[in-house]
Amino acid sequence: MTKSISFNRNLINFGVPIALLAGAITFINSSYFDGSNTLSLAISIDLVITVPLVYFLLIRKSTIPKTTVVPFVILGLVIGTYFLPKESQSYLDLFRVWALPLIEISVLTYVIVKIRKVVRAYKAQKDTTLDFYDALKKTCAEILPKKLVHPLSTEIAVFYYGFILWKKRELSEDEFSYHKNSGTPALLGAFIFIIAIETIAVHLLLASWSSVVAWILTILSAYTALQVFGIAKSLGQRPIALEKDQLVLRYGIMNESRIAFSEIDTVVVSGKELEKNKLTKTLSPLGELESHNVMIHLKRENTLVGLYGLKKNFNTLGLHVDNPNEFVEKLEKVIE
């Protein structure tokens, strides 16, 4: 019954503004629309102001993030650009030049304020270690549609860890690093170097054919290198941790999982080759390129969450810990 009510409510929330947009398209294509200045102004206001406002009023008391109003503004702008005659788009052009950047800045400011609020809340909690990426995902979940939470969180985190956070993370008693004695940082560094060399070579090759294509590929390659740099720096900022009732496994922002102590069957120091089956995974997304020295066997399946929210199930996990003996000893004590 509750699901039915929720479905009906969402049908109204999204159906009404979509119906209004469809009505606007129908009117534009009808004989009643003569392209006059008055009608062009009225249609433009309906598309980018009235419809988003109606949608906002429908969702204001629901759990749907208020920031979803922005996609309706953009949708109205796209519809107006596509269906209105060129000579009737002067008001949309004004909106695009003056109002749209203001909306984008407002949304960005809102996100930053929410993040700062969550960070302060985390810091206020005693016996809790602040993790920016966790705070970021929590904030995005409050203000964005579910499917956008992980993609946006990942993009912001890459920039934050790569270029804003430079202070070394001091580990607490129940935190464990995994990047100091592994070859992953060197591997990622080599990957960035290869990207740089190949980008220069490809740019010079393509420049003689099309400078536009050459620069597009160069920008994309540079962005990829910046992402890898941010991911590499996140390794030292997101340690593995033993919390009150769970084991928090992290591999930078690339992979993470939370396992209740009661769900752990055995944990051993072992570099033994992992079995080849779909429920045996490694914490590192690099797989066999990085060796493991600890193996965790679970009583039932758990989930490994990767970049952009990609999920994999596992019941056996191999991971690398810089101090595996101390890690296993402490974990066995809390399990007992």
C-alpha positions as CSV (number, residue, x, y, z in Angstrom):
1,M,0.0,0.0,0.0
2,T,2.8,2.4,0.9
3,K,4.7,1.6,-2.3
4,S,1.5,2.3,-4.3
5,I,1.0,5.7,-2.6
6,S,4.6,6.5,-3.2
7,F,4.4,5.6,-6.9
8,N,1.2,7.6,-7.3
9,R,2.8,10.6,-5.7
10,N,5.9,10.4,-7.9
11,L,3.7,10.1,-10.9
12,I,2.1,13.4,-10.0
13,N,5.5,15.0,-9.1
14,F,7.0,14.2,-12.4
15,G,3.9,13.8,-14.6
16,V,2.5,17.3,-14.0
17,P,5.6,19.3,-15.1
18,I,6.2,16.9,-18.0
19,A,2.6,17.4,-19.1
20,L,3.1,21.2,-18.9
21,L,6.2,20.9,-21.1
22,A,4.3,18.7,-23.6
23,G,1.6,21.3,-23.6
24,A,4.1,24.1,-24.4
25,I,5.5,22.1,-27.3
26,T,2.0,21.5,-28.6
27,F,1.2,25.2,-28.4
28,I,4.4,26.2,-30.2
29,N,3.7,23.9,-33.1
30,S,0.0,25.0,-33.3
31,S,-1.5,27.7,-35.4
32,Y,-2.1,29.8,-32.3
33,F,1.6,30.6,-31.9
34,D,2.3,33.5,-34.2
35,G,5.8,34.2,-33.0
36,S,4.8,37.6,-31.5
37,N,7.0,39.1,-28.8
38,T,4.3,38.7,-26.1
39,L,3.8,35.0,-26.8
40,S,7.5,34.3,-27.1
41,L,8.0,35.9,-23.7
42,A,5.1,33.9,-22.2
43,I,6.4,30.6,-23.6
44,S,9.9,31.3,-22.4
45,I,8.8,32.1,-18.9
46,D,6.7,28.9,-18.8
47,L,9.6,26.7,-20.0
48,V,12.3,28.0,-17.6
49,I,10.4,29.4,-14.7
50,T,6.8,28.3,-14.4
51,V,7.4,24.5,-15.0
52,P,10.4,24.3,-12.6
53,L,8.4,26.3,-10.0
54,V,5.4,23.9,-10.3
55,Y,7.8,21.0,-9.9
56,F,9.4,22.6,-6.8
57,L,6.0,23.2,-5.2
58,L,5.1,19.5,-5.8
59,I,8.2,18.1,-4.2
60,R,8.9,20.6,-1.5
61,K,7.5,18.4,1.3
62,S,8.8,15.1,-0.2
63,T,12.2,13.4,0.1
64,I,13.1,14.2,-3.5
65,P,16.2,16.5,-3.5
66,K,15.3,20.1,-4.3
67,T,18.3,20.3,-6.6
68,T,16.4,18.2,-9.1
69,V,14.6,21.5,-10.1
70,V,17.8,22.4,-12.0
71,P,17.4,19.5,-14.6
72,F,13.8,20.8,-15.3
73,V,15.2,24.3,-15.9
74,I,17.8,22.9,-18.3
75,L,15.1,20.7,-20.0
76,G,12.9,23.7,-20.5
77,L,15.8,25.6,-22.0
78,V,16.6,22.7,-24.4
79,I,13.0,22.4,-25.5
80,G,12.7,26.1,-26.1
81,T,16.0,26.1,-28.1
82,Y,14.8,23.2,-30.2
83,F,11.1,24.1,-30.8
84,L,11.0,27.9,-30.7
85,P,11.9,29.7,-34.0
86,K,15.3,31.4,-33.9
87,E,13.7,34.9,-33.9
88,S,11.6,34.0,-30.8
89,Q,14.5,32.9,-28.6
90,S,15.8,36.3,-27.5
91,Y,14.4,35.8,-24.0
92,L,15.9,32.3,-23.7
93,D,19.2,33.8,-24.8
94,L,19.1,36.3,-22.0
95,F,18.2,33.6,-19.5
96,R,21.1,31.4,-20.8
97,V,23.6,34.3,-20.5
98,W,22.5,35.8,-17.2
99,A,20.3,33.5,-15.2
100,L,21.8,30.0,-15.9
101,P,25.4,30.8,-14.6
102,L,23.8,32.3,-11.5
103,I,21.8,29.1,-10.9
104,E,25.0,27.0,-11.4
105,I,26.9,29.1,-8.9
106,S,24.0,28.9,-6.4
107,V,23.9,25.1,-6.7
108,L,27.6,24.8,-6.3
109,T,27.5,27.2,-3.2
110,Y,24.7,25.1,-1.8
111,V,26.7,21.9,-2.2
112,I,29.8,23.5,-0.5
113,V,27.8,24.8,2.4
114,K,26.2,21.4,2.9
115,I,29.6,19.7,2.8
116,R,31.0,22.1,5.4
117,K,28.0,21.4,7.6
118,V,28.5,17.7,7.4
119,V,32.2,18.0,8.1
120,R,31.5,20.1,11.2
121,A,29.0,17.5,12.4
122,Y,31.6,14.7,11.9
123,K,34.2,16.7,13.8
124,A,31.8,17.3,16.6
125,Q,31.4,13.5,17.2
126,K,33.9,12.1,19.6
127,D,35.7,8.9,18.8
128,T,34.9,9.4,15.1
129,T,37.6,9.9,12.5
130,L,36.6,12.3,9.8
131,D,36.6,10.9,6.3
132,F,35.9,13.6,3.7
133,Y,34.7,11.1,1.0
134,D,32.1,9.6,3.4
135,A,31.0,13.1,4.4
136,L,30.8,14.1,0.7
137,K,28.7,11.1,-0.3
138,K,26.3,11.7,2.7
139,T,25.9,15.3,1.6
140,C,25.3,14.5,-2.1
141,A,22.7,11.9,-1.1
142,E,20.7,14.6,0.7
143,I,20.7,17.0,-2.3
144,L,21.0,14.9,-5.4
145,P,19.1,12.1,-7.1
146,K,20.4,8.6,-6.1
147,K,22.1,7.8,-9.4
148,L,24.1,11.0,-9.4
149,V,25.5,10.6,-5.8
150,H,28.5,8.4,-6.6
151,P,29.5,10.0,-9.9
152,L,29.5,13.5,-8.5
153,S,31.1,12.5,-5.3
154,T,33.9,10.7,-7.2
155,E,34.6,13.8,-9.4
156,I,34.7,16.2,-6.4
157,A,36.9,13.7,-4.3
158,V,39.4,13.4,-7.1
159,F,39.9,17.1,-7.2
160,Y,39.9,17.4,-3.4
161,Y,42.5,14.7,-2.7
162,G,44.6,15.7,-5.7
163,F,44.9,19.4,-5.2
164,I,43.4,20.6,-1.9
165,L,44.3,18.1,0.7
166,W,48.1,18.0,1.2
167,K,48.4,17.4,4.9
168,K,49.6,13.9,5.8
169,R,47.0,11.7,7.5
170,E,48.0,10.6,11.0
171,L,46.8,7.1,11.8
172,S,45.0,6.3,15.0
173,E,45.6,3.1,17.0
174,D,42.9,1.1,15.0
175,E,43.8,2.4,11.6
176,F,46.1,0.6,9.1
177,S,47.8,1.9,5.9
178,Y,48.2,-0.2,2.8
179,H,50.1,2.0,0.3
180,K,53.5,2.3,1.8
181,N,54.9,-1.1,1.1
182,S,52.8,-1.8,-2.1
183,G,53.8,-1.0,-5.6
184,T,50.5,0.8,-6.4
185,P,51.7,4.4,-6.0
186,A,54.7,3.7,-8.3
187,L,52.4,1.9,-10.8
188,L,50.0,4.8,-10.9
189,G,52.9,7.2,-11.2
190,A,54.2,5.2,-14.2
191,F,50.7,5.3,-15.7
192,I,50.6,9.1,-15.4
193,F,54.0,9.3,-17.1
194,I,52.9,7.0,-20.0
195,I,49.7,9.2,-20.4
196,A,51.9,12.3,-20.7
197,I,54.3,10.8,-23.2
198,E,51.5,9.3,-25.4
199,T,49.5,12.5,-25.2
200,I,52.4,14.6,-26.6
201,A,53.0,12.0,-29.4
202,V,49.3,11.7,-30.4
203,H,48.8,15.5,-30.3
204,L,51.7,16.1,-32.7
205,L,50.4,13.3,-35.0
206,L,46.8,14.6,-35.1
207,A,47.6,18.3,-35.2
208,S,48.6,18.0,-38.9
209,W,45.1,16.5,-39.6
210,S,42.8,18.4,-37.2
211,S,44.0,20.7,-34.5
212,V,40.5,20.6,-32.9
213,V,40.5,16.8,-32.5
214,A,44.2,17.0,-31.3
215,W,43.3,19.4,-28.5
216,I,40.1,17.5,-27.5
217,L,42.1,14.3,-27.1
218,T,44.9,16.2,-25.2
219,I,42.4,17.7,-22.8
220,L,40.8,14.3,-22.2
221,S,44.2,12.7,-21.6
222,A,45.2,15.5,-19.2
223,Y,41.9,15.1,-17.3
224,T,42.5,11.3,-17.0
225,A,46.0,12.0,-15.6
226,L,44.6,14.4,-13.1
227,Q,42.1,11.8,-12.0
228,V,44.8,9.1,-11.6
229,F,46.8,11.6,-9.5
230,G,43.9,12.3,-7.2
231,I,43.2,8.6,-6.8
232,A,46.8,7.9,-6.0
233,K,46.8,10.6,-3.3
234,S,43.6,9.3,-1.8
235,L,45.4,6.0,-0.8
236,G,47.2,7.6,2.1
237,Q,44.1,9.6,3.3
238,R,41.6,6.7,3.6
239,P,43.1,4.0,5.8
240,I,41.6,0.6,6.7
241,A,39.9,1.0,10.1
242,L,38.5,-1.1,13.0
243,E,35.4,0.8,14.2
244,K,33.0,0.0,17.0
245,D,31.3,-3.0,15.5
246,Q,32.6,-3.2,11.9
247,L,35.7,-3.4,9.7
248,V,35.9,-0.6,7.3
249,L,38.0,-1.5,4.2
250,R,39.1,1.2,1.9
251,Y,41.3,1.5,-1.1
252,G,41.5,5.2,-1.7
253,I,38.3,6.2,-3.4
254,M,38.5,3.2,-5.8
255,N,37.0,0.5,-3.6
256,E,35.5,0.2,-0.1
257,S,33.4,-2.1,2.0
258,R,32.0,-2.3,5.5
259,I,31.9,-5.7,7.2
260,A,30.3,-6.3,10.6
261,F,32.7,-8.2,12.9
262,S,30.0,-10.9,13.3
263,E,30.0,-11.6,9.6
264,I,33.7,-12.5,9.5
265,D,34.5,-16.2,9.5
266,T,38.3,-16.2,9.4
267,V,41.1,-13.8,8.7
268,V,44.7,-15.0,8.1
269,V,48.0,-13.6,7.0
270,S,48.5,-15.2,3.6
271,G,49.8,-14.4,0.1
272,K,48.3,-17.6,-1.3
273,E,46.9,-17.3,-4.8
274,L,43.1,-16.6,-4.7
275,E,40.7,-19.0,-6.1
276,K,39.2,-18.2,-9.5
277,N,35.5,-17.7,-8.8
278,K,33.0,-14.8,-9.0
279,L,32.8,-14.4,-5.2
280,T,36.6,-14.1,-4.6
281,K,37.8,-10.5,-5.0
282,T,40.7,-8.3,-4.1
283,L,40.3,-5.0,-2.3
284,S,42.6,-3.4,-4.9
285,P,40.9,-2.9,-8.3
286,L,44.3,-3.7,-9.9
287,G,43.7,-7.4,-9.1
288,E,46.7,-9.6,-9.7
289,L,48.9,-6.5,-10.5
290,E,49.1,-6.0,-6.7
291,S,49.9,-8.8,-4.3
292,H,47.9,-9.4,-1.2
293,N,49.1,-10.5,2.3
294,V,45.8,-10.9,4.1
295,M,42.8,-13.0,3.3
296,I,39.3,-12.5,4.8
297,H,36.6,-15.2,4.6
298,L,33.0,-14.2,5.4
299,K,30.0,-16.2,6.6
300,R,27.9,-14.7,3.8
301,E,28.2,-12.4,0.8
302,N,29.1,-8.7,1.2
303,T,29.4,-5.9,-1.3
304,L,32.5,-4.1,-2.6
305,V,31.6,-0.5,-3.8
306,G,34.0,0.9,-6.5
307,L,34.4,4.0,-8.5
308,Y,31.1,5.7,-9.5
309,G,29.1,3.3,-7.3
310,L,29.9,0.1,-9.2
311,K,29.2,-2.9,-7.0
312,K,30.7,-6.4,-6.8
313,N,29.7,-9.2,-4.4
314,F,32.2,-11.3,-2.5
315,N,32.6,-13.8,0.3
316,T,36.4,-14.0,0.2
317,L,38.7,-11.0,-0.1
318,G,42.4,-10.6,-0.5
319,L,44.0,-7.3,0.5
320,H,47.4,-5.8,1.2
321,V,48.1,-4.2,4.6
322,D,51.5,-2.6,5.5
323,N,51.5,-4.3,8.9
324,P,49.5,-7.5,8.3
325,N,50.4,-9.4,11.5
326,E,49.2,-6.5,13.8
327,F,46.1,-6.1,11.7
328,V,45.1,-9.7,11.9
329,E,45.9,-9.9,15.6
330,K,43.7,-7.0,16.4
331,L,40.9,-8.1,14.1
332,E,40.8,-11.6,15.6
333,K,40.5,-10.1,19.1
334,V,37.5,-7.9,18.2
335,I,35.9,-10.9,16.4
336,E,36.3,-13.0,19.5
